[in-house]
Amino acid sequence: MGPVPRPRTSATPWLVWAAGLAVYVLAVAHRSSFGVAGLAAADRFGAQATVLSLFVVVQVATYAALQIPMGIALDRWGPRRLLTLGALTMAVGQAGMAVAPGVGVAIALRVLVGSGDAAVFISAVRLVWGWFDRRQVPLLTQVTGIVGQLGQVVSAIPFAFALRRAGWAPAFAALAVAGLLTAVVAAVGVRPGPHDEPPLRRGLAGLGATLTSAGTWLGFFAHLLGGVSVSVFVLMWGVPFLVRGQGLTAGQAGMLLTVSVGVSIVTGPVVGEVTARHPLRRTWVVLAVAATTAAGWALVLVPATPRPLWVLTVFVVLISVGGPASLIGLDLAAGFNPPARRGTAQGVANMGGFAGAVLVMLAVGVVLDRRAPDGVPTLTDYRVALAVVAVPLAVGVAGILLTRPRARASAGIVVPPLRTRRT
């Protein structure tokens, strides 16, 4: 009797997931493009720091505000429609940015970009839950986030190069064309998975239960702790702080943005595997990463003089680990809610880091304008302004410590002492 043949593994889950990833990569490029173009926007529109921060603040605020509606829509209509619509909306917004005549129109167009972006990540994560086994979900969620951050590389290198060489309009038009292509990929390549729940007939079904679940808010605060620092740095104030505050060249600042992506690529699978093996210790990982994030900020905000490049690199490494850690929040929110409410719960959790980032980015702009009304802030001005990030970090730690016992009690989870655990 010959050996029993192994069952063939279908490539369909991987192809569907890849289609969602393509949209997410471009979404991150769209989202982070203005962080790279911030200095060029200041010259193009004659904007001061507060007005400049409004571009990204409005975009990210739109993203955060639409997470619950998009989560409800995801539970109702599924990821294919949301990914396609999101990609089209972002492409329209970027095409408009290419020819925007002034600040008001440009800010309205960033609302379009934020609206389309709001639909993408939770839809890409839903593909993981719909097509793969539960044991694979934490790791593949991390990989989704990692691959998506390649969009930062797109904005930091080819987009920045096009911005410098070809100018504002061609650079943003190129992003719009790429976005249209990903909309086609989503429409053709995404389909429901075998583990998907039937869509809710009423989109608001279960919203109250989701919002009153301690597990939902545990995910929110976990995402806040991990995501706020790296979002503020990558999306808005990283390049100005490094160039105008620390005295780096634009090329060196772009290199550090690329380092941030590399850190996510290296640490994401580690975080995913640790949380898959030790699901009862997921919040420990988040709290440990919060401590390293605080240490990173201390390296650059406490000293009164510019830091050498190697110290700035360590700073970027430490805060960038927060990106993978923030995705633990989505896993927590999904795990403490029934499958039919998964999209809404993950939408709430995904608000955490971005809502905190909106408040910090706006506060930093206000402080810089107060301290440097001439529009030329010094390193000291940046140090004072960026110290605002300590507030959401403290709120996140308190939120986890308050909601974690309630979430565990509601689910009947008893966590044994660490020394008795074997897994």
Buried (B, 14 or more C-beta within 10 A) or exposed (E): EEEEEEEEEEEEBBEBBBBBBBBBBBBBBBBBBBBBBBBBBBEBBEBBBBBBBBBBBBBBBBBBBBBBBBBBBBBBBBBBBBBBBBBBBBBBBBBBBBEBEEBEEBBEBBBBBBBBBBBBBBBBBBBBBBBBEEEBBBBBBBBBBBBBBBBBBBBBBBBBEBBEEEEBEEBBBBBBEBBBEBBBBBBEBBBBBEBBBEBBEEBEBBBEBBEEBBBBBBBBBBBBBBBBBBBBBBBBBBBBBBBBBBEBEBEBBBBBBBBBBBBBBBBBBBBBEBBBEBBBBBBBBBBEBBEBBBEBBEBBBEEEEBBEBEBBBBBBBBBBBBBBBBBBBBBBBBBBBEBBBBBBBBBBBBBBBBBBBBBBBBBBBBBBBEBBEEEEBEBEBBBBBBBBBBBBBEBBBEBBEEBBEBBBEEEEBEEEEEEEEEE
